[in-house]
Amino acid sequence: MVHWLIVRTSRPEGVDARLTPLLDGDCSSSGLEAVERTLWWSQDRGTAAAIWTDDRQARWVLDEDGSLLAMTGHAVAPGRAAGPGVRPILRAEGAAACRDLDGMFTAISLRADGRGWIRSDRFGLSPVYRADVGDHVVLANRPADVAAVVRACTGLEPRRDSATIRHVAVLGTAFGDRSGFAGIRRVANRHDVDFGTGGGTREVEVWSRPWEPDRWAASDDPKALLDGVQQRLVDGLRTIVEASTAPVEAELTAGTDSRLVLALARLAGVESQLHFHTFGSPEADDARVAQRISRDIGLAWEMRRARTSEASVDAFVDRVRSTSGEFGAGGLVPPREGTLLLSGIMGEALSAKYVNFIPRFTLHAIRRQRRVLSQVQPYPTAKAVRRTMREVAAEMGRIARDGCPPDALMDVFYLRQRERRWVGARPDRWDRNLFPLYSPDAIVANLQLPAARRQDALIHRTIIERADLPWDISSAGLPPAPPPDDGVDRPVMKPVMQELLALCRDSPGLEFVNLVALSGAVERYSELPRVPRQKVTDALTALVWANPTLCAATVDR
């Protein structure tokens, strides 16, 4: 895991001296036990960049001319390089090289005179947070590190953002560009950061809109689009596997995204170099489908015990802190060390989302359809749901006014909000060893398809069938399977939830949470299905983040 922090100022005397201990420290404010770190200064001391990592992977290069080049996350230039091999491309081609990269990453380039840039992947899944603190501009990939600068400069504890507390209670994630802290926000969608002389910092729009193709995705021929997507993904996967110095793994389940990874590996000719596995019970559908596929095609595959999160109040609170309250804390599971895990999670952006909601999730009807969210999430207050739905409607209106075609509205909304926040809030996984299947060009190509073809998962189906894998595979004809094992020990977690609820009886977050409904759900926690259990976790996350005794917090009003 890696943390980076950049502080810039136009003050003639340079960056505030009170920040030097923080910049030169061990990043303890974010709970990272750093084993490698560097502190870089511009010649005029007006820009400082600190990078900490808890592994020994090379994340940065300091050149003889005093410049700094750093990269976080996982990037791949399909057919050319992946991981650390991307840095020479960035050095030679500059910021423009980022247009040809897939994966979730942030690249930083700083010159000795303080000029430079920050570029993230096209849809901003890799987060960049910003705050203006007096005459300093602070940027980081963790909001807690920006908050540490606020604390050092002002002597005050940064206030919690009440809107984010409400959003997590209702939606399960932060919404828009807000963070868990008031006054700290994510750099805007499709924007990156340029550094000029004299401490100047500006956010620039560098990426086109997701429904506007700018390369091979501009085609009216579905076959040409599919051929382009397939080639891009195959080249990227092959490059990742061939460049990795660690064993490469992939999970195989009953879902289409994992089969898409397997199909791409077969088309790339590297399936024998991947280690496929399935977590959970051998009797579950995931395992039975995976076993059937592996037997039919002669694939090396193994069952593994389900990964579990530590079940304790302290562990839950630590997970809330690790995401600065931006994401429901129940789904964070420790990654397996020493491997590179290819994840199909971003494959869902190659189809269509909210299919069942599209007829009623229109701009004109959304305010009358508050029950859509209240049925899915019964634990926030009705007032919190109404206010959040108004914000959802306003955001969809902005996307529509920006020129988004009506049939792409829900997919773009999903990409800008759910994907950007849900994926980006889990850096403890993405920065370590989880490499998401993520090609912005492929996502843009998907949006060129008619909505019905996206809903039919045309990209998935075509690539899977071209790899001679079954598309329509199920557990039909097999004995009924037990409920899927999602890594949660429900009898053990119930007392944890009860204790958390008791500790949050005075939390300011109760303004947004229906305490009676939540208390009843906690008492029935062991019997609840997976989705309602996650919603209990979302509500408790909001309460914990706002709780002044569990997380030193003052809620912004």
C-alpha positions as a printed NumPy array, in Angstrom:
array([[  0.   ,   0.   ,   0.   ],
       [  1.309,   3.451,  -0.864],
       [  0.461,   6.944,   0.385],
       [  1.52 ,  10.139,  -1.352],
       [  1.114,  13.749,  -0.26 ],
       [  1.975,  16.951,  -2.143],
       [  1.95 ,  20.423,  -0.565],
       [  2.381,  23.59 ,  -2.669],
       [  2.482,  27.248,  -1.786],
       [  3.27 ,  30.58 ,  -3.417],
       [  4.77 ,  31.994,  -0.19 ],
       [  8.298,  33.317,  -0.783],
       [  9.529,  31.457,   2.311],
       [  8.159,  28.154,   0.982],
       [  6.069,  25.434,   2.613],
       [  5.124,  26.079,   6.257],
       [  7.875,  24.698,   8.5  ],
       [  5.229,  23.198,  10.795],
       [  4.56 ,  20.598,   8.087],
       [  8.123,  19.293,   7.865],
       [  7.751,  16.743,  10.72 ],
       [  4.6  ,  15.409,   9.067],
       [  6.147,  15.194,   5.611],
       [  9.318,  13.616,   6.942],
       [  7.474,  11.269,   9.322],
       [  6.146,   7.767,   9.021],
       [  2.597,   8.557,   7.858],
       [  1.331,   7.391,  11.243],
       [ -1.69 ,   9.67 ,  10.888],
       [ -3.031,   7.172,   8.337],
       [ -2.048,   4.037,  10.213],
       [  0.574,   2.975,   7.657],
       [  3.728,   1.322,   8.945],
       [  6.075,   2.535,   6.227],
       [  9.132,   0.512,   5.261],
       [ 10.141,   2.784,   2.382],
       [  9.662,   6.537,   2.082],
       [ 11.001,   9.553,   0.268],
       [ 10.663,  13.316,   0.703],
       [ 11.226,  15.538,  -2.33 ],
       [ 11.534,  19.335,  -2.393],
       [ 11.513,  21.739,  -5.29 ],
       [ 14.481,  24.086,  -5.562],
       [ 12.525,  27.016,  -4.124],
       [ 11.046,  24.89 ,  -1.284],
       [  7.592,  25.884,  -2.526],
       [  6.608,  22.285,  -3.349],
       [  7.087,  19.19 ,  -1.221],
       [  6.151,  15.622,  -2.122],
       [  6.2  ,  12.768,   0.394],
       [  5.643,   9.115,  -0.532],
       [  5.349,   6.217,   1.906],
       [  4.874,   2.506,   1.172],
       [  4.613,  -0.566,   3.384],
       [  6.224,  -2.873,   0.826],
       [  9.536,  -2.779,  -0.981],
       [  8.219,  -2.238,  -4.478],
       [  9.831,   0.683,  -6.292],
       [  7.127,   3.362,  -6.61 ],
       [  9.234,   6.37 ,  -7.585],
       [ 12.349,   7.474,  -9.435],
       [ 14.528,  10.453,  -8.468],
       [ 16.558,  11.674, -11.442],
       [ 19.923,  13.421, -11.364],
       [ 18.313,  16.653, -12.554],
       [ 16.227,  16.773,  -9.369],
       [ 12.933,  15.619, -10.902],
       [ 10.552,  13.078,  -9.395],
       [  8.454,  10.469, -11.244],
       [  6.099,   8.296,  -9.214],
       [  3.206,   5.921,  -9.912],
       [  0.645,   4.284,  -7.642],
       [ -1.857,   1.549,  -8.389],
       [ -1.548,  -0.762, -11.374],
       [ -1.105,   0.451, -14.954],
       [ -0.63 ,  -1.415, -18.208],
       [  0.252,  -0.222, -21.693],
       [ -1.265,  -3.13 , -23.664],
       [  1.351,  -4.877, -25.769],
       [  4.149,  -2.734, -24.316],
       [  4.615,  -2.794, -20.542],
       [  2.912,  -3.189, -17.179],
       [  3.646,  -2.201, -13.59 ],
       [  7.068,  -0.593, -13.071],
       [  7.762,  -1.078, -16.786],
       [  5.361,   1.775, -17.534],
       [  7.597,   4.405, -15.927],
       [ 10.125,   4.582, -18.806],
       [  7.202,   5.251, -21.157],
       [  6.012,   8.108, -18.937],
       [  9.529,   9.511, -18.736],
       [  9.902,   9.486, -22.512],
       [  6.407,  10.585, -23.54 ],
       [  5.196,  12.645, -20.57 ],
       [  1.576,  13.105, -19.521],
       [  0.319,  12.206, -23.016],
       [  1.389,   8.6  , -22.399],
       [ -1.406,   8.232, -19.839],
       [ -3.951,   8.217, -22.658],
       [ -2.631,   4.834, -23.754],
       [ -2.701,   3.217, -20.311],
       [ -5.294,   0.846, -18.905],
       [ -5.673,  -0.043, -15.25 ],
       [ -6.275,   1.991, -12.131],
       [ -3.359,   4.332, -11.448],
       [ -2.097,   7.794, -10.594],
       [  1.108,   9.105, -12.162],
       [  3.029,  12.083, -10.704],
       [  5.75 ,  14.061, -12.433],
       [  7.519,  16.975, -10.709],
       [ 10.459,  18.996, -11.997],
       [ 13.097,  20.637,  -9.854],
       [ 11.518,  24.063, -10.461],
       [  8.178,  22.843,  -9.088],
       [  6.359,  22.473, -12.385],
       [  4.707,  19.169, -13.227],
       [  1.445,  17.226, -13.337],
       [ -0.728,  14.525, -11.812],
       [ -2.644,  12.18 , -14.125],
       [ -5.076,   9.448, -13.11 ],
       [ -6.905,   6.86 , -15.158],
       [ -9.534,   8.253, -17.48 ],
       [-12.56 ,   7.87 , -15.219],
       [-10.736,   8.826, -12.042],
       [-11.076,   5.534, -10.197],
       [ -7.67 ,   6.133,  -8.636],
       [ -8.462,   8.952,  -6.211],
       [ -6.805,  12.355,  -5.878],
       [ -8.03 ,  14.479,  -2.957],
       [ -7.546,  18.216,  -2.611],
       [ -7.941,  20.917,   0.028],
       [ -6.931,  24.578,   0.193],
       [ -5.424,  25.232,   3.624],
       [ -4.599,  28.896,   4.052],
       [ -2.064,  29.722,   1.339],
       [ -1.234,  26.043,   0.732],
       [ -2.745,  23.601,  -1.767],
       [ -2.692,  20.034,  -0.463],
       [ -3.144,  16.955,  -2.666],
       [ -3.015,  13.283,  -1.68 ],
       [ -4.421,   9.876,  -2.496],
       [ -5.824,   9.521,   1.042],
       [ -8.156,  12.117,   2.589],
       [ -6.728,  11.284,   6.033],
       [ -3.318,  12.576,   4.903],
       [ -4.859,  15.851,   3.732],
       [ -6.658,  16.031,   7.073],
       [ -3.304,  15.613,   8.845],
       [ -2.044,  18.763,   7.086],
       [ -5.189,  20.648,   8.16 ],
       [ -4.563,  19.498,  11.726],
       [ -0.899,  20.531,  11.637],
       [ -1.651,  23.979,  10.187],
       [ -4.686,  24.874,  12.279],
       [ -4.339,  22.789,  15.439],
       [ -7.962,  21.735,  14.981],
       [ -9.486,  18.345,  14.258],
       [-10.927,  18.331,  10.69 ],
       [-14.698,  18.219,  10.723],
       [-16.622,  15.255,   9.36 ],
       [-18.755,  15.924,   6.291],
       [-22.407,  15.483,   7.224],
       [-23.482,  14.918,   3.6  ],
       [-21.063,  12.01 ,   3.243],
       [-22.375,  10.479,   6.481],
       [-25.879,  10.684,   5.019],
       [-24.793,   9.341,   1.628],
       [-23.122,   6.305,   3.17 ],
       [-26.209,   5.607,   5.285],
       [-28.445,   5.753,   2.204],
       [-26.242,   4.671,  -0.722],
       [-23.408,   2.772,   0.934],
       [-20.768,   5.097,  -0.555],
       [-19.871,   8.76 ,  -0.651],
       [-21.509,  10.69 ,  -3.488],
       [-20.113,  13.139,  -6.   ],
       [-16.687,  14.581,  -5.21 ],
       [-17.136,  14.819,  -1.446],
       [-14.941,  13.022,   1.079],
       [-15.479,  12.009,   4.673],
       [-13.995,  15.377,   5.748],
       [-15.595,  18.779,   5.235],
       [-13.472,  20.938,   2.919],
       [-11.573,  18.   ,   1.422],
       [-12.827,  16.816,  -1.956],
       [-11.845,  14.596,  -4.828],
       [-10.496,  16.234,  -7.964],
       [-13.406,  16.562, -10.378],
       [-14.439,  13.816, -12.742],
       [-12.361,  13.757, -15.982],
       [ -9.978,  16.377, -14.566],
       [ -6.337,  16.131, -13.567],
       [ -3.863,  18.545, -11.994],
       [ -1.169,  20.735, -13.563],
       [  1.497,  22.597, -11.591],
       [  2.785,  25.883, -12.971],
       [  5.485,  28.215, -11.746],
       [  5.192,  30.226,  -8.569],
       [  3.084,  27.639,  -6.755],
       [  0.238,  27.792,  -9.259],
       [ -2.044,  24.744,  -9.218],
       [ -4.98 ,  24.209, -11.535],
       [ -7.366,  21.386, -12.345],
       [ -7.653,  20.776, -16.069],
       [-10.194,  18.806, -18.053],
       [ -8.041,  16.316, -19.94 ],
       [-10.46 ,  13.498, -20.76 ],
       [-13.39 ,  13.474, -23.158],
       [-16.871,  12.474, -22.014],
       [-17.385,   8.71 , -21.734],
       [-20.003,   8.648, -24.516],
       [-17.645,  10.453, -26.915],
       [-15.27 ,   7.977, -28.611],
       [-11.878,   9.392, -29.525],
       [-10.092,   6.361, -30.964],
       [-11.025,   2.939, -32.335],
       [-14.256,   3.003, -30.337],
       [-15.711,   5.393, -32.953],
       [-17.447,   2.812, -35.129],
       [-21.016,   2.096, -36.17 ],
       [-20.154,  -1.548, -36.795],
       [-20.789,  -3.685, -33.672],
       [-18.33 ,  -6.315, -34.895],
       [-15.575,  -3.742, -35.254],
       [-16.299,  -2.491, -31.749],
       [-16.218,  -6.015, -30.352],
       [-13.001,  -6.835, -32.193],
       [-11.39 ,  -3.687, -30.815],
       [-12.516,  -4.377, -27.243],
       [-11.341,  -7.962, -27.401],
       [ -7.925,  -7.068, -28.791],
       [ -7.4  ,  -4.325, -26.232],
       [ -8.324,  -6.56 , -23.297],
       [ -6.372,  -9.568, -24.603],
       [ -3.248,  -7.489, -25.171],
       [ -3.573,  -5.94 , -21.729],
       [ -4.049,  -9.229, -19.911],
       [ -1.154, -10.878, -21.749],
       [  1.112,  -7.929, -20.92 ],
       [  0.147,  -8.049, -17.226],
       [  0.856, -11.77 , -16.961],
       [  4.155, -11.631, -18.822],
       [  5.394,  -8.626, -16.825],
       [  4.445,  -9.904, -13.374],
       [  7.229, -11.131, -11.105],
       [  4.662, -12.694,  -8.741],
       [  2.315, -15.621,  -9.393],
       [ -0.828, -14.418, -11.167],
       [ -4.17 , -15.637,  -9.85 ],
       [ -7.801, -15.276, -10.874],
       [-11.024, -16.27 ,  -9.175],
       [-13.528, -18.416, -11.076],
       [-17.179, -18.216, -10.023],
       [-20.64 , -18.625, -11.502],
       [-20.563, -14.972, -12.59 ],
       [-19.867, -13.659, -16.063],
       [-17.021, -11.303, -15.076],
       [-14.775, -14.126, -13.865],
       [-15.531, -16.123, -17.008],
       [-14.571, -13.051, -19.037],
       [-11.134, -13.082, -17.368],
       [-10.778, -16.791, -18.163],
       [-11.864, -16.204, -21.776],
       [ -9.316, -13.422, -22.243],
       [ -6.594, -15.62 , -20.745],
       [ -7.452, -18.376, -23.24 ],
       [ -7.474, -15.978, -26.18 ],
       [ -4.149, -14.536, -24.99 ],
       [ -2.652, -18.011, -24.706],
       [ -1.677, -17.549, -21.057],
       [ -4.323, -19.56 , -19.201],
       [ -1.703, -22.122, -18.129],
       [  0.252, -19.318, -16.445],
       [ -2.696, -18.313, -14.221],
       [ -3.752, -20.013, -11.002],
       [ -7.555, -20.257, -10.913],
       [ -9.431, -20.788,  -7.658],
       [-12.832, -20.45 ,  -6.014],
       [-13.548, -19.371,  -2.435],
       [-16.263, -20.806,  -0.244],
       [-18.12 , -24.062,   0.13 ],
       [-17.615, -26.877,  -2.435],
       [-21.421, -27.261,  -2.485],
       [-22.08 , -23.628,  -3.444],
       [-23.017, -22.642,  -7.009],
       [-19.728, -20.791,  -7.545],
       [-17.702, -23.908,  -6.809],
       [-19.916, -26.275,  -8.774],
       [-19.923, -24.085, -11.873],
       [-16.161, -23.53 , -11.634],
       [-15.585, -27.251, -11.235],
       [-17.72 , -27.985, -14.283],
       [-15.851, -25.452, -16.44 ],
       [-12.412, -26.605, -15.282],
       [-13.308, -30.249, -15.93 ],
       [-14.7  , -29.541, -19.407],
       [-11.662, -27.565, -20.613],
       [ -8.924, -29.217, -18.537],
       [ -8.2  , -26.131, -16.464],
       [ -5.989, -26.259, -13.369],
       [ -8.246, -25.069, -10.549],
       [ -8.548, -25.354,  -6.774],
       [-10.98 , -24.688,  -3.936],
       [ -9.933, -22.348,  -1.135],
       [-11.39 , -21.426,   2.205],
       [-13.388, -18.21 ,   2.162],
       [-11.438, -15.119,   3.162],
       [-12.911, -13.452,   6.206],
       [-12.684, -10.081,   7.865],
       [-11.734,  -9.944,  11.527],
       [-14.893,  -9.846,  13.617],
       [-14.42 ,  -7.268,  16.378],
       [-15.454,  -3.714,  17.194],
       [-11.872,  -2.488,  16.858],
       [-11.485,  -4.116,  13.443],
       [-14.737,  -2.553,  12.206],
       [-13.728,   0.909,  13.425],
       [-10.293,   0.498,  11.81 ],
       [-11.957,  -0.349,   8.493],
       [-14.135,   2.753,   8.76 ],
       [-11.037,   4.869,   9.397],
       [ -9.119,   3.247,   6.533],
       [-11.66 ,   4.598,   4.027],
       [-12.294,   7.846,   5.953],
       [-15.943,   6.875,   6.26 ],
       [-16.54 ,   6.86 ,   2.493],
       [-17.551,   3.226,   2.051],
       [-19.551,   0.651,   3.999],
       [-16.936,  -1.155,   6.074],
       [-18.326,  -4.664,   5.917],
       [-16.849,  -5.769,   2.61 ],
       [-13.15 ,  -5.162,   3.241],
       [-11.32 ,  -8.498,   3.225],
       [ -7.538,  -8.837,   3.582],
       [ -5.83 ,  -9.585,   0.248],
       [ -3.591, -12.589,  -0.242],
       [  0.014, -11.416,  -0.146],
       [  2.754, -12.351,  -2.589],
       [  0.528, -12.714,  -5.646],
       [ -1.095, -10.605,  -8.355],
       [ -4.847, -11.208,  -8.462],
       [ -6.61 , -10.361, -11.709],
       [-10.09 ,  -9.133, -10.838],
       [-13.08 ,  -9.07 , -13.155],
       [-14.851,  -6.468, -11.027],
       [-14.659,  -3.717, -13.653],
       [-16.123,  -6.116, -16.189],
       [-19.535,  -4.925, -14.996],
       [-18.824,  -1.598, -16.713],
       [-18.759,  -3.52 , -20.024],
       [-22.472,  -4.3  , -19.846],
       [-25.291,  -2.187, -18.369],
       [-26.335,  -1.421, -14.801],
       [-29.633,  -0.667, -13.109],
       [-31.441,  -2.483, -15.891],
       [-34.568,  -3.006, -13.792],
       [-34.609,   0.606, -12.659],
       [-34.358,   2.252, -16.074],
       [-38.138,   2.5  , -16.784],
       [-38.798,   4.253, -13.457],
       [-35.429,   5.909, -12.771],
       [-36.139,   8.758, -15.19 ],
       [-35.398,  12.382, -14.484],
       [-39.106,  13.262, -14.273],
       [-40.112,  10.339, -12.076],
       [-37.139,   9.968,  -9.786],
       [-38.472,  12.244,  -7.046],
       [-41.714,  10.245,  -6.971],
       [-39.805,   6.965,  -6.776],
       [-38.149,   7.384,  -3.387],
       [-39.383,   3.924,  -2.476],
       [-36.804,   2.471,  -4.891],
       [-34.061,   3.319,  -2.437],
       [-36.122,   3.025,   0.731],
       [-37.015,  -0.564,  -0.175],
       [-33.408,  -1.482,  -0.843],
       [-32.132,   0.404,   2.204],
       [-34.708,   0.585,   5.041],
       [-32.395,   1.947,   7.729],
       [-31.913,   5.651,   6.866],
       [-34.592,   8.136,   7.799],
       [-37.198,   9.125,   5.228],
       [-35.816,  12.675,   5.247],
       [-32.309,  11.407,   4.46 ],
       [-33.651,   9.301,   1.586],
       [-35.649,  12.202,   0.129],
       [-32.713,  14.6  ,   0.255],
       [-30.323,  12.068,  -1.247],
       [-32.733,  11.232,  -4.048],
       [-33.005,  14.936,  -4.91 ],
       [-29.208,  15.011,  -5.2  ],
       [-29.247,  11.89 ,  -7.386],
       [-31.835,  13.52 ,  -9.635],
       [-29.775,  16.719,  -9.838],
       [-26.654,  14.779, -10.804],
       [-28.519,  12.859, -13.493],
       [-29.835,  16.168, -14.784],
       [-26.282,  17.511, -15.027],
       [-25.177,  14.443, -16.98 ],
       [-28.135,  14.8  , -19.357],
       [-27.456,  18.517, -19.909],
       [-23.826,  17.636, -20.616],
       [-25.027,  15.853, -23.756],
       [-25.262,  12.264, -22.573],
       [-27.616,  10.212, -24.786],
       [-30.738,   9.105, -22.888],
       [-30.01 ,   5.397, -23.336],
       [-26.555,   5.842, -21.755],
       [-27.669,   7.992, -18.832],
       [-27.865,   5.249, -16.215],
       [-24.572,   3.642, -17.262],
       [-22.71 ,   6.963, -17.122],
       [-24.285,   7.777, -13.763],
       [-23.2  ,   4.365, -12.463],
       [-19.664,   4.873, -13.763],
       [-19.303,   8.393, -12.338],
       [-20.767,   7.575,  -8.959],
       [-20.898,   3.939,  -7.899],
       [-17.794,   2.687,  -9.705],
       [-15.683,   5.758,  -9.019],
       [-16.485,   5.836,  -5.337],
       [-16.882,   2.144,  -4.545],
       [-13.679,   1.043,  -6.251],
       [-11.62 ,   4.111,  -5.392],
       [-12.436,   3.861,  -1.672],
       [-10.608,   0.529,  -1.345],
       [ -6.958,   1.479,  -1.891],
       [ -5.78 ,  -1.083,   0.659],
       [ -6.622,  -3.692,  -1.967],
       [ -5.939,  -1.972,  -5.289],
       [ -2.544,  -0.628,  -4.249],
       [ -1.362,  -4.014,  -3.098],
       [ -2.033,  -6.884,  -5.452],
       [ -5.54 ,  -6.664,  -6.912],
       [ -5.412,  -5.673, -10.578],
       [ -8.927,  -4.804, -11.843],
       [ -9.884,  -5.639, -15.395],
       [-10.274,  -2.013, -16.436],
       [ -9.894,  -0.568, -19.922],
       [-11.431,   2.904, -20.374],
       [-11.407,   2.473, -24.162],
       [-13.433,  -0.714, -23.803],
       [-15.95 ,   1.053, -21.549],
       [-16.32 ,   3.86 , -24.098],
       [-16.854,   1.274, -26.835],
       [-19.547,  -0.38 , -24.726],
       [-21.435,   2.923, -24.569],
       [-21.519,   3.007, -28.381],
       [-23.666,  -0.127, -28.376],
       [-27.468,   0.193, -28.229],
       [-28.799,  -0.062, -24.684],
       [-30.452,  -3.428, -25.373],
       [-27.127,  -4.942, -26.443],
       [-25.441,  -3.6  , -23.314],
       [-28.181,  -5.106, -21.192],
       [-27.647,  -8.422, -22.993],
       [-23.939,  -8.237, -22.014],
       [-22.963,  -8.506, -25.673],
       [-19.25 ,  -7.89 , -25.002],
       [-19.085, -10.581, -22.335],
       [-21.014, -13.114, -24.363],
       [-19.093, -12.568, -27.588],
       [-15.647, -12.873, -26.001],
       [-16.63 , -15.845, -23.833],
       [-18.038, -17.74 , -26.805],
       [-15.045, -16.853, -29.011],
       [-12.881, -18.512, -26.356],
       [-14.987, -21.708, -26.654],
       [-16.393, -21.289, -23.168],
       [-20.078, -21.808, -22.328],
       [-22.185, -18.697, -21.958],
       [-25.343, -20.302, -20.556],
       [-23.965, -22.257, -17.626],
       [-25.828, -22.851, -14.417],
       [-26.35 , -25.359, -11.672],
       [-29.55 , -26.659, -13.284],
       [-30.051, -30.333, -12.606],
       [-27.831, -30.277,  -9.537],
       [-29.117, -30.512,  -5.953],
       [-30.009, -27.163,  -4.364],
       [-26.95 , -25.282,  -3.174],
       [-26.586, -23.658,   0.23 ],
       [-26.576, -19.842,   0.424],
       [-23.335, -18.324,  -0.912],
       [-20.565, -17.897,   1.629],
       [-19.635, -14.212,   1.591],
       [-16.924, -14.518,   4.225],
       [-19.152, -13.31 ,   7.079],
       [-19.552, -15.419,  10.208],
       [-23.031, -14.212,  11.101],
       [-23.292, -15.62 ,  14.649],
       [-19.906, -14.067,  15.476],
       [-20.716, -10.731,  13.83 ],
       [-24.08 , -10.243,  15.556],
       [-22.616,  -9.312,  18.983],
       [-20.143,  -7.018,  17.224],
       [-23.039,  -5.217,  15.555],
       [-24.899,  -5.024,  18.851],
       [-21.9  ,  -3.489,  20.621],
       [-21.314,  -1.002,  17.81 ],
       [-24.94 ,   0.077,  17.948],
       [-24.719,   0.543,  21.717],
       [-21.584,   2.677,  21.315],
       [-23.335,   4.834,  18.704],
       [-26.465,   5.687,  20.673],
       [-25.341,   9.321,  20.848],
       [-23.745,   9.548,  17.397],
       [-24.637,  12.691,  15.401],
       [-25.18 ,  10.314,  12.478],
       [-28.491,   9.268,  14.027],
       [-29.933,  12.328,  12.292],
       [-29.844,  10.188,   9.142],
       [-30.481,   6.673,  10.52 ],
       [-33.746,   5.109,  11.626],
       [-32.618,   3.741,  14.988],
       [-35.709,   1.56 ,  15.538],
       [-35.386,  -0.139,  12.141],
       [-31.634,  -0.578,  12.516],
       [-31.936,  -1.98 ,  16.042],
       [-34.457,  -4.549,  14.854],
       [-32.2  ,  -5.558,  11.965],
       [-29.217,  -5.967,  14.271],
       [-31.238,  -8.278,  16.514],
       [-32.113, -10.379,  13.439],
       [-28.629, -10.06 ,  11.927],
       [-27.885, -13.807,  11.906],
       [-31.026, -14.484,   9.837],
       [-30.684, -11.603,   7.372],
       [-29.756, -12.253,   3.716],
       [-26.487, -10.821,   2.378],
       [-27.789,  -7.497,   0.967],
       [-29.694,  -6.409,   4.109],
       [-26.625,  -7.35 ,   6.181],
       [-24.527,  -5.053,   4.014],
       [-27.072,  -2.272,   4.498],
       [-26.809,  -2.717,   8.269],
       [-23.06 ,  -2.322,   7.836],
       [-23.539,   0.853,   5.772],
       [-25.723,   2.43 ,   8.453],
       [-23.269,   1.498,  11.214],
       [-20.384,   2.867,   9.155],
       [-22.142,   6.236,   8.999],
       [-22.755,   6.193,  12.753],
       [-19.171,   5.197,  13.581],
       [-17.598,   7.846,  11.323],
       [-19.708,  10.556,  12.947],
       [-19.129,   9.249,  16.478],
       [-16.822,  11.551,  18.484],
       [-15.798,   8.735,  20.848],
       [-14.971,   6.123,  18.205],
       [-13.5  ,   8.445,  15.568],
       [-12.374,  11.832,  16.888],
       [-15.045,  13.756,  15.06 ],
       [-16.931,  17.   ,  14.824],
       [-19.698,  16.848,  12.246],
       [-19.937,  19.767,   9.84 ],
       [-23.387,  21.339,   9.634]])
